């Protein structure tokens, strides 16, 4: 990874930590506006961190090491109550594991229909998990809400301490974020536009949820991934394995 990318990732990580530590001293507006702006800042910084690493085209094995280190940091941060350490650990674990899985899938098969089917299935299953009475996420939110903080990346809300008010992005959401980025790289799709669209999808999901109810993030994340690459996917839908795929615009 060249110096500019290292600098971008480092600055984004430091800004993320500073945002968590200083959130209680930032100006507060209406709670909905605070949550939307705070979520946008948080996921944008996560996008910069993930995008900076992905731009270097790291080996999947190296990202698997990052995931392992991230898991250790996430567990340690959660046990010690150090939110920035736990958050960065969860981001590293989710994005690293997701990138490894996505890269492995792209190496396993060149058939783009596989990742499309996975994206559709992931969105449907996540929606079922949240909305169905017996869904795992629904049960977690209703029966054991005190455990939710262990599974989410906590974004502070401006004007409040992260321990008092926060919006959360599930570690599994970060994992599929990394997986889709890796798929965009492996299947030669639009990597940068995919990153931007997926970051925007998280913000839209939270915004809609503020006026309605808790929503799953993966349906819109999957839709963002498929939507910005729809034309390339359509062109390659019938391309036989090993055939020449068009270059992304």
Secondary structure, DSSP 8 states (H G I E B T S, - for coil): --HHHHHHHHHHHHHHHHHHHHGGGS----HHHHHHHHHHHHHHHHHHHHHHHHTTT--HHHHHHHHHHHHHHHHHHHHHT-HHHHHHHHHHHHHHHHHHHHHHHHHH---HHHHHHHHHHHHHHHHHHHHSTT-HHHHHHHH-GGGGGGGEEEEE-TTS-TTTSEEEEEHHHHHHHHHHHHHHHHTT--HHHHHHHHHHHHHHHHHHHHTS----SHHHHHHHHHHHTHHHHHHHTT--TT-------
